């Protein structure tokens, strides 16, 4: 929408200044037989599922963490560490603690940032510290740099 109005599927008109839209999550067909809640697959603190030798990370992992790239990265590291331990080639490690940052571009070369930190451990035991930085030009540059680093990382893998 370019006019600041959204039309819902039931016909309601919803006005907004800034819109952030997240499509519904769907569980992949090959994971639907696993236990969980709707589109989420039940996992333990090491990302293991109820099925032997199967780990799940990211948007489908049933954890109290947000669905964010930084969280999925920490979950992937945790799962990889646990796989190596299961194979007997590494010592057990604590789960990796995510530090997700989310940049919100607000126009006029400015961006805001939302940061989550878990200094007291992962939920449900630990509660996150949430820092919201108001829109600034320097954050816009940081967001562009972060995007560039991410794209280079993807291209090199």
Secondary structure by P-SEA (a helix, b strand, c coil): ccccccccccbbbbbbcbbbbbccccccccccccccccccccccccccccccccccccccccccccccaaaaaaaaaaaaaaaaaaacccccccccccbbbbbbbccccbbbbbbbbccccccccbbbbbbbbcccaaaaaaaaaaaaaaaaaaaac
